């Protein structure tokens, strides 16, 4: 337990950083709200023009889907390829290498620290948007709510694991902005953040189902709505867990081979 | 006679500023091209962002015939205009995004001591090569959607198309310049206000008729993103009751640029060389 204390301190320090830059954080957050509001208007128009369900979604369910997607997208926003890339580019990883801490765990602590604050902010904004647009569908039942929380936690871990792996590219290139944009583009479409995956044609849905990204938005959101039957829900959450473990291990493997290639600038 | 001389002087000055602008930009380009892999990655990522955006619109329209009377290719055109203008902004005028940091660090001094208009220096201060990716893929999407315009392509309409694209890009650059001047009032190391306003562009990706009056007023009057995508598209597709407003786009562009330069100059007078 004592071994974990240091990681807890790192997480706490990382949370405090957000409080220092709270104005920037708030502006960031409000900026993403515009996107969500535009989406709400778009889908509202679509659903009002077509009474009943679309792709198996009713309008209140679609609203719930959009809010869940917004909240999940709002966490872990301060940990990205850019931050880790600049640590690598500017040689700050050298100090990490010299410290008696696990590199991946340290990064995880940094990433998870601000999450409670991000979550509270996103829940607040989400609630306001939901009320303004006339309420959303509630979780199917308490069991699905509990399963949703598990799935959402896994989704956050998955996000970390994916960004961690992609960040390793920084050992070979300095162009992290492009790498990050590419990851976000692929993630947005295949996680179900832009549109529920059921709306896709068969070939695209097949593509999404073999990628890890669906575990970031689609699985938790569909669990919340109770849109999948029992066995499917269990299978999808299990798939999330497998991806988390697999990608975490893969990230460690990448790190081990990367530090052999490392050149520390100014070191 | 005196008027003639004044005009000649102005023209010479404009030519000189253009020359300086492209020289500055050229230096920035060299700096970026030194990192070849970064350059390629940026281009590909910009293309990817648009392809996924296009996939989204396409998927939506698989289920519905139109959004408030706006069809697939009309929405694609709006979307492509947003991306092309964003691309022009990144490729040629990325420098506006550096203003916050320059002012915050007090480094804006170096711009003031040079004998060239600060605004030209700011605009030429950086190059975002992702802009090239945006222009290429956005241009392709625009070309395809233009192919679906029912009207005849007379020379007059073609000319109007060029004018509309230039005006739309001007509006976006003006918005970036005006908001970047906020750095003179609100000192933060990153471009908070510009980013915030930039995000408002999300509303311009879809027909503005889907929004409430408040949102419409915001993107038509307050920060005229609607003139970047919605009104030009309405004009090119001859959408009733909207297309006439599309003709105002060049005027809005001139107005925006005028306001942006004015706001920037007011801001400049407040600059106080932090940290020196």
Interface residues (C-beta under 8 A of the other chain):
Chain A: X23 X24 X27 X28 X30 X31 X32 X34 X35 X37 X38 X41 X42 X44 X45 X46 X49 X50 X54 X55 X172 X173 X174 X175 X177 X178 X179 X180 X181 X182 X184 X185 X186 X188 X189 X194 X195 X199 X200 X201 X204
Chain B: X35 X37 X38 X39 X41 X42 X43 X44 X45 X46 X48 X49 X51 X52 X55 X56 X59 X60 X62 X63 X64 X67 X68 X130 X188 X190 X192 X193 X195 X196 X198 X199 X200 X202 X203 X205 X206 X210 X211 X212 X215
